[in-house]
Amino acid sequence: MRDLPKAAASLAVAALCATPFARRAAADETYVSASSTTSLLYNGDNRSVAKDQVGSVVDDDWGAGYEHLTLQGGWKQFRAQLRVDGAYFYLSPSPADVALKLVGERTPGASTESDAVYFRRVLNQTGIELSNRYIHWFYPTKYAVSHQGSRHELTVGDFYAELGRGLVLSVRKQDEVATDTSIRGVRALWRAGGAGGPRVRALLLGGSMNPLRIDETSGRYLGTTGEARPGYLAVTEAGMPTSVSTDFVPRPTAAYAPDSVAGAQLTLSMNSLTLATQASLLQRQEPLGLDQSRASRRVLTASQSLHMPALAEVVDAYFEGAVQYHDSSRALGYDLLGFGLYAAVSYTAKRFTVVAEGKHYRGIYPLRANIDLGSAREFSAVQYSVPPNTLPVWADYELGDFNTCTTGGRTRGDLPITQNFAVFAWVGYYQSWAESVSNLACVTSRENRNQAWDLAVGPRGRWAGGDGHAEATLGTRIDRADRLIALTNGNSTHDFYRENYLRYDLVHPLAKKYAIQFQGRARLRRQTLGGPDGPWAEGENAIALTWPWALTTSVGIEYDTSPLSPRTYLHGLVHWRMSSSNSLALFVGQRRGAMRCVAGVCRRYPPFEGARLDLTVQF
């Protein structure tokens, strides 16, 4: 399905629909719906400062059309969903053009290699890099049929799953980091009890993991091979993208080998107490990576949780203890047994709220997808579990494998001063033995330890009946290693990472329901290992005007004083809501490359300079 006629036809057919599994209907309703998100983008020169590198050229001057089509239907207790995705690249770089450009940009005298030899070497590197980028695809992204009864649910196809607070399994959609992973298999749920008595809930699930296969920010796709589809995977992977042969890669290998999973959960609820036992078994094919989370053939994770949501009507408490067993780890050469403890307690009084979270992990790893990052690095964020990190959802300053071998927590307090004004603050303290060193076995020696403080304070207010509101956060992160870290100038320091930041969001209503919004953040950062020499500042600021319900326009500026990036980025956005379910958005300008995180799941976005048009329609 990669030739031009089929790709063009697929995009034409796909002018029907796009947000999967969103609609819920009454048990006796019969319905059919369709939705479509169509995107057209052009990425020009994104001003990458890397020189003499293939990667700094192949992500310039390319354009694509993306289509996400979703069909949904229901009849009595049956539901059916189908989503298909299409990608058509109307413009992409060629290996010869990239090689010629790099030859023209060579620094005289930088190498003894002749231009002809250099050209052939770069031509081959570019051909390999482009072997799984900018290729047309149309494939069945998600599909499912389900039956929902009063006591049971049965789903065959794609579904999401959350066992525990993410320690055991967390397979779901996360738009902020452009991931949408599901399990393609069978899910069965059974419920019993109720009417004032104990309630029992039993869940069984199994199948193969199904992440999104096309990364829209880079044009890269995730392909498998016939060898990576043994047994039942030939069925679950039918129609999905495969690695293709090119002049530069005549015998392609798999960038992704689908993982298999089995899971179960038994929940007992009575009065204000819920006990849950859950477990997952991840079965891999031959691992494609050598890091601990990807190098084990089998990973068994199990936990016991206790939730007390209404203690004395003011306290909510959650506790979970987990164990994780890695069988036949290629990274260590032996099996690994880890454990983790997580707790969250909140207290709410009339004028005060306190939330405390704590964690104690020893060798607890996220279940990362079996992906060859050498050929598909853009998919590094795909993972099937998310151990809680107890930080703000946007935090991106836990580096390395910080959260796999750590002890610590954070406490936040919210204090109303008046009916419309409050202040909040938090303090967090953590120790990690896997942030500044590689420590797969989680050896808790002082030479491996980092100690980090996370502090913040801010006001929050509202006015005009709640139509106007504002919040600001002023915070700092201080992360120091117990050992001395050598600097490039010959000195040494205990400072591993430091940051001071300000985040703000203000919405003020204007006449006739118009509104103006100011939003942004400013950061001053320093990273001793892996960062630029010396501190740097970065951030973004945007101003938006909203007309009654239908139209929003915004302009923004981003900046980065790191020598690894250009200094400023400008952009504008127009978003027109034609109805509650139909919209049109146009982005024109630049965005800087940056790490973005959501609750501990992080991915690095490449810089962008160009335009993007998104049309969403529901039928």
C-alpha positions as CSV (number, residue, x, y, z in Angstrom):
1,M,0.0,0.0,0.0
2,R,2.9,2.4,-0.5
3,D,2.5,3.4,-4.1
4,L,1.1,6.8,-5.1
5,P,-2.3,5.8,-6.6
6,K,-3.2,3.7,-3.5
7,A,-2.1,6.4,-1.1
8,A,-4.0,9.1,-3.0
9,A,-7.1,6.9,-3.1
10,S,-6.8,6.2,0.6
11,L,-6.7,9.9,1.5
12,A,-9.7,10.6,-0.7
13,V,-11.7,7.8,1.0
14,A,-10.5,9.0,4.4
15,A,-12.2,12.3,4.1
16,L,-14.8,10.9,6.5
17,C,-13.4,10.8,10.2
18,A,-10.8,10.7,13.3
19,T,-11.0,10.6,17.2
20,P,-11.3,6.9,18.1
21,F,-13.5,5.3,20.7
22,A,-15.0,8.7,21.8
23,R,-18.7,8.1,21.6
24,R,-20.7,6.4,24.3
25,A,-24.4,5.6,23.7
26,A,-27.3,4.2,25.7
27,A,-27.6,0.4,25.6
28,D,-30.7,0.5,23.3
29,E,-29.4,3.2,20.9
30,T,-28.6,2.4,17.3
31,Y,-26.2,4.9,15.7
32,V,-23.5,5.3,13.1
33,S,-21.1,8.2,13.2
34,A,-18.0,9.2,11.3
35,S,-15.3,11.8,12.0
36,S,-12.2,13.0,10.1
37,T,-9.1,14.9,10.9
38,T,-7.2,16.0,7.8
39,S,-3.8,17.7,8.1
40,L,-1.6,19.3,5.5
41,L,1.8,20.5,6.5
42,Y,5.0,21.9,5.0
43,N,8.3,21.9,7.0
44,G,11.0,24.2,5.5
45,D,14.5,24.8,6.9
46,N,14.1,24.3,10.6
47,R,17.5,26.0,11.3
48,S,19.2,23.1,12.9
49,V,22.6,24.3,14.0
50,A,24.2,20.8,13.6
51,K,26.8,20.9,10.7
52,D,28.1,18.2,8.5
53,Q,25.3,15.8,9.7
54,V,22.8,14.0,7.6
55,G,20.1,14.4,10.3
56,S,20.3,18.2,10.1
57,V,19.4,18.2,6.4
58,V,16.9,15.3,5.9
59,D,14.3,17.0,8.2
60,D,14.2,20.1,6.0
61,D,11.9,20.9,3.0
62,W,9.3,18.1,3.2
63,G,5.6,18.2,3.1
64,A,2.8,15.7,3.9
65,G,-0.9,15.1,4.1
66,Y,-2.2,13.0,7.0
67,E,-5.7,11.6,7.4
68,H,-7.3,10.0,10.5
69,L,-10.6,8.4,9.7
70,T,-12.9,6.9,12.4
71,L,-16.1,5.1,11.9
72,Q,-18.3,4.1,14.9
73,G,-21.6,2.2,15.2
74,G,-23.8,0.7,17.8
75,W,-26.8,-1.6,18.0
76,K,-28.4,-2.5,21.3
77,Q,-25.5,-3.8,23.4
78,F,-23.0,-4.1,20.6
79,R,-20.4,-1.5,19.6
80,A,-18.0,-1.3,16.7
81,Q,-15.1,1.1,15.9
82,L,-12.7,1.4,13.1
83,R,-9.9,4.0,12.6
84,V,-7.7,4.1,9.6
85,D,-4.7,6.4,9.1
86,G,-3.2,7.6,5.8
87,A,0.0,9.5,5.1
88,Y,1.0,10.9,1.7
89,F,4.3,12.8,1.2
90,Y,4.0,15.3,-1.6
91,L,7.6,16.6,-1.1
92,S,10.6,14.9,0.5
93,P,14.4,15.2,0.1
94,S,16.4,12.8,-2.1
95,P,19.7,11.2,-1.0
96,A,21.5,12.8,-3.9
97,D,20.3,16.3,-3.0
98,V,21.2,15.9,0.6
99,A,24.7,14.6,-0.2
100,L,25.3,17.5,-2.7
101,K,24.2,20.1,-0.1
102,L,26.5,18.7,2.6
103,V,29.4,18.6,0.1
104,G,28.7,22.3,-0.6
105,E,28.7,23.1,3.1
106,R,32.0,21.3,3.9
107,T,34.5,23.4,5.9
108,P,37.8,23.6,3.8
109,G,40.6,21.7,5.4
110,A,38.4,20.0,8.0
111,S,39.1,16.5,6.6
112,T,41.5,14.8,4.2
113,E,38.6,13.0,2.6
114,S,38.0,14.0,-1.0
115,D,34.7,15.5,-2.1
116,A,33.9,12.4,-4.2
117,V,34.6,9.9,-1.3
118,Y,32.7,12.2,1.1
119,F,29.7,12.4,-1.4
120,R,29.5,8.6,-1.7
121,R,29.6,8.1,2.1
122,V,27.0,10.7,2.8
123,L,24.8,9.4,0.0
124,N,24.7,6.0,1.6
125,Q,24.1,7.4,5.0
126,T,21.2,9.5,3.7
127,G,19.7,6.5,1.8
128,I,19.7,4.5,5.0
129,E,18.2,7.3,7.0
130,L,15.4,7.8,4.5
131,S,14.6,4.1,4.1
132,N,11.8,4.5,6.7
133,R,10.8,8.1,6.3
134,Y,8.5,10.0,3.9
135,I,6.8,6.8,2.6
136,H,3.1,6.6,1.8
137,W,1.0,4.4,4.0
138,F,-2.7,3.6,4.6
139,Y,-3.4,1.1,7.4
140,P,-6.0,0.0,10.0
141,T,-4.8,1.9,13.1
142,K,-7.4,0.8,15.6
143,Y,-10.5,-1.5,15.4
144,A,-12.7,-3.2,17.9
145,V,-16.1,-4.9,18.4
146,S,-17.5,-5.0,21.9
147,H,-20.6,-6.3,23.8
148,Q,-21.6,-4.5,27.0
149,G,-24.0,-6.1,29.5
150,S,-25.1,-5.2,32.9
151,R,-22.6,-7.6,34.5
152,H,-20.0,-8.0,31.8
153,E,-18.1,-6.4,29.0
154,L,-16.3,-8.2,26.1
155,T,-14.0,-6.5,23.6
156,V,-12.2,-8.0,20.6
157,G,-9.8,-5.7,18.9
158,D,-8.1,-2.6,20.2
159,F,-8.6,-1.4,23.8
160,Y,-6.8,0.7,26.4
161,A,-5.8,-0.7,29.9
162,E,-4.8,0.8,33.2
163,L,-3.8,-1.5,36.1
164,G,-2.9,0.1,39.3
165,R,-1.6,3.7,39.2
166,G,0.6,2.8,36.2
167,L,3.1,0.6,37.9
168,V,1.7,-2.6,36.4
169,L,0.2,-1.4,33.1
170,S,-0.7,1.9,31.5
171,V,-1.7,1.6,27.8
172,R,-3.5,4.7,26.6
173,K,-3.6,7.7,24.4
174,Q,-1.4,10.7,25.2
175,D,-1.8,13.5,22.7
176,E,0.8,15.7,24.4
177,V,3.6,13.4,23.5
178,A,1.9,12.1,20.3
179,T,1.5,8.6,21.4
180,D,-1.6,6.4,21.1
181,T,-0.9,2.8,22.2
182,S,-3.5,0.1,22.6
183,I,-3.7,-3.6,23.1
184,R,-5.0,-5.6,20.1
185,G,-6.6,-8.7,21.5
186,V,-9.3,-9.7,23.9
187,R,-10.6,-8.0,27.0
188,A,-13.2,-9.5,29.3
189,L,-14.7,-7.8,32.4
190,W,-17.1,-9.3,34.9
191,R,-18.9,-7.6,37.8
192,A,-20.9,-9.0,40.7
193,G,-22.4,-7.8,43.9
194,G,-23.6,-4.3,44.8
195,A,-26.8,-2.9,46.3
196,G,-25.1,-2.0,49.5
197,G,-23.0,-5.2,49.7
198,P,-19.4,-6.1,48.6
199,R,-18.7,-5.6,44.9
200,V,-16.3,-7.8,42.9
201,R,-14.7,-6.9,39.6
202,A,-12.6,-9.3,37.6
203,L,-10.7,-8.3,34.4
204,L,-8.7,-10.5,32.0
205,L,-6.9,-9.2,28.9
206,G,-4.4,-10.4,26.4
207,G,-3.0,-9.6,23.0
208,S,-0.3,-7.7,21.2
209,M,0.8,-4.1,21.7
210,N,-0.3,-1.7,19.0
211,P,1.4,1.8,19.1
212,L,0.9,4.4,16.4
213,R,3.1,3.5,13.4
214,I,3.6,7.0,11.8
215,D,5.3,9.9,13.6
216,E,3.8,13.1,12.0
217,T,6.6,15.4,13.3
218,S,9.3,13.6,11.4
219,G,7.6,11.5,8.7
220,R,9.1,8.4,10.2
221,Y,7.2,5.1,10.3
222,L,7.6,2.0,12.4
223,G,7.9,-1.1,10.3
224,T,8.0,-4.8,11.1
225,T,9.1,-7.8,9.0
226,G,7.6,-11.3,8.4
227,E,10.1,-12.7,11.0
228,A,8.7,-10.2,13.6
229,R,5.1,-11.5,13.1
230,P,5.2,-15.1,14.3
231,G,2.1,-17.0,15.3
232,Y,-1.0,-15.0,16.1
233,L,0.9,-11.8,15.4
234,A,0.4,-12.5,11.7
235,V,-3.3,-11.8,12.4
236,T,-3.0,-8.8,14.8
237,E,-0.4,-7.2,12.5
238,A,-2.3,-7.8,9.2
239,G,-2.3,-4.6,7.1
240,M,0.1,-2.8,9.4
241,P,3.2,-1.1,8.0
242,T,6.2,-3.3,7.2
243,S,9.9,-2.5,6.6
244,V,10.4,-2.0,2.9
245,S,13.5,-2.7,0.7
246,T,15.3,0.2,-1.0
247,D,18.4,0.6,-3.2
248,F,20.3,1.4,0.0
249,V,18.6,-1.2,2.3
250,P,17.9,-4.2,0.1
251,R,17.3,-6.5,3.1
252,P,15.4,-4.4,5.7
253,T,15.2,-5.4,9.3
254,A,12.4,-4.7,11.8
255,A,12.3,-1.4,13.6
256,Y,9.6,-2.8,15.8
257,A,9.0,-6.3,17.0
258,P,5.4,-6.5,18.5
259,D,5.3,-7.4,22.2
260,S,2.7,-9.7,23.7
261,V,0.9,-9.0,26.9
262,A,-1.4,-10.8,29.3
263,G,-3.0,-9.1,32.3
264,A,-5.5,-9.7,35.1
265,Q,-7.0,-7.6,37.9
266,L,-9.3,-8.7,40.8
267,T,-11.0,-5.9,42.7
268,L,-13.0,-6.1,45.9
269,S,-14.9,-3.0,47.0
270,M,-16.9,-2.6,50.3
271,N,-18.0,0.6,52.0
272,S,-15.1,3.0,51.7
273,L,-12.4,0.4,51.0
274,T,-11.2,-1.0,47.6
275,L,-8.6,-3.8,47.4
276,A,-7.1,-4.6,44.0
277,T,-4.6,-7.3,42.9
278,Q,-3.2,-6.9,39.4
279,A,-0.5,-8.4,37.3
280,S,0.9,-8.2,33.7
281,L,3.3,-10.4,31.8
282,L,5.1,-8.9,28.9
283,Q,6.6,-11.4,26.4
284,R,9.1,-10.1,24.0
285,Q,10.6,-11.4,20.8
286,E,14.4,-11.1,20.3
287,P,15.1,-7.7,22.0
288,L,16.0,-4.9,19.6
289,G,17.6,-2.8,22.3
290,L,20.1,-3.3,25.0
291,D,18.8,-1.0,27.8
292,Q,17.3,-2.8,30.8
293,S,13.7,-2.1,30.0
294,R,14.0,-3.4,26.4
295,A,16.6,-6.2,26.8
296,S,14.5,-8.7,28.8
297,R,12.6,-11.5,27.0
298,R,9.9,-11.6,29.8
299,V,8.9,-9.0,32.3
300,L,6.4,-9.9,35.1
301,T,4.9,-7.1,37.1
302,A,2.4,-7.6,39.9
303,S,1.0,-5.3,42.6
304,Q,-1.4,-5.0,45.5
305,S,-3.3,-1.7,46.0
306,L,-5.5,-0.3,48.7
307,H,-7.8,2.7,48.1
308,M,-9.7,4.4,50.9
309,P,-11.5,7.3,49.3
310,A,-13.6,8.7,52.1
311,L,-11.8,8.4,55.5
312,A,-13.7,10.7,57.9
313,E,-15.0,12.4,54.8
314,V,-11.8,14.5,54.5
315,V,-9.0,12.1,53.7
316,D,-8.4,10.1,50.5
317,A,-5.6,7.5,50.7
318,Y,-4.1,5.2,48.1
319,F,-1.2,2.7,48.7
320,E,0.3,0.3,46.2
321,G,3.2,-2.2,46.4
322,A,4.6,-3.8,43.3
323,V,7.3,-6.4,42.3
324,Q,8.9,-6.7,38.9
325,Y,10.8,-9.6,37.5
326,H,13.0,-9.4,34.5
327,D,13.9,-12.8,33.0
328,S,17.1,-13.3,31.0
329,S,18.2,-9.7,30.8
330,R,20.7,-9.2,28.0
331,A,21.7,-5.9,29.6
332,L,22.8,-7.5,32.9
333,G,23.4,-11.1,31.9
334,Y,21.2,-12.3,34.7
335,D,17.7,-12.1,36.0
336,L,16.6,-9.0,38.0
337,L,14.0,-8.7,40.7
338,G,12.8,-5.2,41.6
339,F,10.1,-3.7,43.8
340,G,8.3,-0.5,44.3
341,L,6.1,1.3,46.8
342,Y,3.8,4.2,46.1
343,A,1.5,6.2,48.3
344,A,-0.8,9.2,47.9
345,V,-2.8,10.9,50.7
346,S,-4.9,14.0,50.5
347,Y,-6.6,16.0,53.3
348,T,-9.3,18.5,52.4
349,A,-10.8,20.9,55.0
350,K,-13.0,23.9,54.4
351,R,-10.1,26.2,53.8
352,F,-7.1,24.0,53.2
353,T,-6.0,21.1,51.0
354,V,-2.8,19.1,51.4
355,V,-1.7,16.3,49.0
356,A,1.3,14.2,49.8
357,E,2.8,11.6,47.4
358,G,5.7,9.3,48.0
359,K,7.6,6.6,46.2
360,H,10.3,4.0,46.9
361,Y,11.5,2.2,43.8
362,R,14.3,-0.3,43.5
363,G,14.7,-1.7,40.0
364,I,11.2,-0.8,38.7
365,Y,11.4,0.0,35.0
366,P,8.7,1.3,32.6
367,L,7.7,-1.4,30.1
368,R,9.2,0.2,27.0
369,A,8.3,-1.0,23.5
370,N,10.7,-3.4,21.7
371,I,11.9,-0.8,19.2
372,D,15.3,-0.4,17.5
373,L,16.0,3.2,18.4
374,G,18.9,3.3,16.0
375,S,16.5,3.3,13.1
376,A,13.3,4.7,14.8
377,R,14.5,7.0,17.6
378,E,11.3,9.2,17.3
379,F,9.4,6.3,18.9
380,S,11.4,6.2,22.1
381,A,8.4,7.5,24.2
382,V,6.3,4.4,23.5
383,Q,5.9,2.4,26.7
384,Y,3.3,0.3,28.4
385,S,3.6,1.3,32.0
386,V,4.2,4.6,33.8
387,P,5.4,4.3,37.4
388,P,4.3,7.5,39.2
389,N,7.0,10.2,39.5
390,T,5.0,12.4,42.0
391,L,6.1,15.6,40.2
392,P,3.9,18.1,38.3
393,V,2.5,16.5,35.1
394,W,4.7,18.8,32.9
395,A,8.0,18.2,34.7
396,D,10.9,17.2,32.4
397,Y,13.9,17.5,34.6
398,E,14.2,14.0,35.9
399,L,17.2,12.8,33.7
400,G,18.6,9.5,32.9
401,D,16.8,6.6,34.6
402,F,16.0,8.7,37.7
403,N,12.7,7.1,38.4
404,T,13.9,3.4,38.3
405,C,16.0,3.6,41.5
406,T,14.7,6.4,43.8
407,T,13.2,7.3,47.1
408,G,11.3,10.5,47.8
409,G,8.1,12.5,47.5
410,R,6.3,15.8,47.2
411,T,3.8,17.6,49.4
412,R,1.5,20.3,48.0
413,G,-0.7,22.7,50.0
414,D,-3.5,24.9,48.7
415,L,-4.8,27.7,51.0
416,P,-7.8,29.9,50.1
417,I,-7.2,33.5,51.3
418,T,-10.6,34.8,50.0
419,Q,-13.4,33.3,48.1
420,N,-11.7,34.2,44.8
421,F,-8.0,34.1,45.7
422,A,-5.7,31.3,47.0
423,V,-2.0,30.5,47.3
424,F,-0.3,27.2,46.9
425,A,3.2,25.8,47.4
426,W,4.9,22.5,47.3
427,V,8.2,20.9,48.4
428,G,9.7,17.7,47.1
429,Y,12.8,15.9,48.0
430,Y,14.2,12.9,46.1
431,Q,17.3,10.6,46.1
432,S,18.1,8.7,42.9
433,W,20.9,6.3,42.2
434,A,20.3,6.0,38.5
435,E,20.3,9.6,37.1
436,S,23.9,10.6,36.7
437,V,25.3,7.1,36.3
438,S,24.3,3.9,34.6
439,N,23.0,1.6,37.4
440,L,20.9,-1.2,36.0
441,A,21.2,-3.3,39.1
442,C,20.1,-0.4,41.3
443,V,23.1,-0.4,43.6
444,T,22.4,2.3,46.3
445,S,25.9,3.4,47.0
446,R,26.9,7.0,47.8
447,E,29.0,7.2,44.6
448,N,25.8,6.7,42.6
449,R,23.5,9.0,44.5
450,N,21.9,12.3,43.5
451,Q,19.8,14.4,45.8
452,A,17.2,16.7,44.4
453,W,14.9,19.4,45.9
454,D,11.8,20.6,44.0
455,L,10.3,23.8,45.4
456,A,7.5,26.1,44.1
457,V,5.0,28.7,45.2
458,G,2.3,30.7,43.5
459,P,-1.0,32.5,43.6
460,R,-4.3,31.6,41.9
461,G,-7.3,33.8,41.5
462,R,-10.5,34.3,39.6
463,W,-12.9,37.2,38.8
464,A,-15.9,38.1,36.7
465,G,-17.9,35.2,37.9
466,G,-15.0,32.8,37.0
467,D,-14.7,33.9,33.4
468,G,-11.4,35.6,34.3
469,H,-8.7,33.6,36.1
470,A,-5.0,33.6,36.6
471,E,-2.3,31.3,38.0
472,A,1.4,31.7,38.3
473,T,4.1,29.3,39.5
474,L,7.6,30.3,40.6
475,G,9.8,27.3,41.2
476,T,13.3,25.8,41.4
477,R,15.0,22.5,41.0
478,I,18.3,21.8,42.7
479,D,19.9,18.4,41.8
480,R,23.3,17.6,43.3
481,A,25.5,14.5,43.0
482,D,27.3,13.2,46.0
483,R,30.4,12.6,43.9
484,L,32.4,15.3,42.2
485,I,31.6,15.7,38.5
486,A,34.5,16.7,36.3
487,L,34.0,19.8,34.1
488,T,35.6,20.4,30.6
489,N,37.6,23.3,32.0
490,G,39.4,21.0,34.5
491,N,37.3,22.0,37.5
492,S,34.7,19.8,39.3
493,T,31.4,20.3,40.9
494,H,28.6,18.5,42.8
495,D,25.9,20.4,40.8
496,F,24.3,18.0,38.3
497,Y,21.3,20.1,37.3
498,R,19.7,23.4,38.4
499,E,16.7,25.3,37.2
500,N,14.7,28.4,38.1
501,Y,11.4,28.8,36.3
502,L,8.2,30.9,36.1
503,R,4.9,29.6,34.6
504,Y,1.9,31.8,34.1
505,D,-1.6,31.7,32.6
506,L,-4.0,34.6,32.6
507,V,-7.5,34.9,31.0
508,H,-9.3,38.2,31.1
509,P,-12.9,38.6,29.7
510,L,-13.6,41.5,27.5
511,A,-16.9,43.0,26.3
512,K,-19.5,40.7,24.7
513,K,-17.8,37.5,25.8
514,Y,-14.5,38.3,24.1
515,A,-11.4,37.3,26.0
516,I,-7.7,37.8,26.0
517,Q,-5.2,35.2,27.3
518,F,-1.5,35.5,28.2
519,Q,0.3,32.2,28.7
520,G,3.9,31.1,28.9
521,R,6.9,30.1,30.9
522,A,10.5,31.2,31.4
523,R,13.4,28.9,32.5
524,L,17.0,29.4,33.5
525,R,18.8,26.1,33.3
526,R,22.2,24.5,33.8
527,Q,23.0,20.8,33.1
528,T,26.5,19.7,33.9
529,L,26.4,16.4,31.9
530,G,24.9,16.4,28.5
531,G,24.1,20.1,28.4
532,P,25.9,23.1,27.0
533,D,28.8,24.7,28.8
534,G,27.3,27.2,31.2
535,P,23.6,28.1,32.0
536,W,21.1,29.0,29.3
537,A,17.6,30.5,29.2
538,E,14.6,29.2,27.3
539,G,10.9,29.7,27.2
540,E,7.8,30.7,25.3
541,N,5.1,33.4,25.5
542,A,1.8,33.6,23.7
543,I,-1.1,36.1,23.5
544,A,-4.5,34.9,22.3
545,L,-7.7,36.7,21.5
546,T,-11.0,34.7,21.6
547,W,-14.1,35.8,19.8
548,P,-17.4,34.5,21.2
549,W,-17.1,30.7,21.0
550,A,-16.1,30.5,17.3
551,L,-12.6,32.1,16.7
552,T,-9.3,32.2,18.5
553,T,-6.1,33.8,17.2
554,S,-2.8,33.8,18.9
555,V,0.8,34.9,18.3
556,G,3.8,33.6,20.2
557,I,7.5,33.9,20.6
558,E,9.9,31.2,21.8
559,Y,13.5,31.7,22.7
560,D,16.6,29.6,23.6
561,T,20.0,31.0,24.4
562,S,21.7,27.6,24.2
563,P,24.5,27.5,21.6
564,L,22.9,24.3,20.3
565,S,19.8,26.2,19.1
566,P,18.7,29.3,17.2
567,R,17.8,32.2,19.5
568,T,14.2,33.1,18.6
569,Y,11.1,31.5,17.1
570,L,7.9,33.3,16.0
571,H,4.5,31.8,15.2
572,G,0.8,32.5,14.7
573,L,-2.3,30.4,15.1
574,V,-5.9,30.8,13.9
575,H,-8.5,28.3,15.2
576,W,-12.1,28.5,13.9
577,R,-14.7,26.4,15.6
578,M,-17.4,26.0,12.9
579,S,-19.6,23.9,15.4
580,S,-19.1,21.9,18.5
581,S,-17.5,19.1,16.5
582,N,-16.1,20.8,13.4
583,S,-13.0,23.0,13.4
584,L,-10.3,24.4,11.2
585,A,-6.8,25.4,12.6
586,L,-3.9,27.1,10.8
587,F,-0.4,27.3,12.3
588,V,2.3,29.4,10.6
589,G,5.8,30.0,11.9
590,Q,8.5,28.3,14.0
591,R,8.7,26.1,17.0
592,R,11.8,25.2,18.8
593,G,12.9,21.6,19.4
594,A,12.3,20.6,23.0
595,M,11.6,17.8,25.4
596,R,8.0,17.6,26.4
597,C,6.7,15.3,29.2
598,V,3.4,14.2,30.5
599,A,3.4,12.5,33.9
600,G,6.9,11.0,33.3
601,V,6.5,10.0,29.7
602,C,8.8,12.2,27.6
603,R,9.8,12.7,24.0
604,R,12.0,15.2,22.2
605,Y,10.3,17.1,19.5
606,P,12.3,18.3,16.5
607,P,12.3,22.0,15.6
608,F,9.7,23.1,13.0
609,E,9.5,26.0,10.6
610,G,6.6,26.1,8.1
611,A,2.9,25.8,8.2
612,R,0.2,23.3,9.2
613,L,-3.5,23.2,8.4
614,D,-5.8,20.9,10.4
615,L,-9.5,20.2,9.5
616,T,-11.7,18.2,11.9
617,V,-15.2,17.2,10.7
618,Q,-17.8,14.9,12.3
619,F,-20.7,13.5,10.4
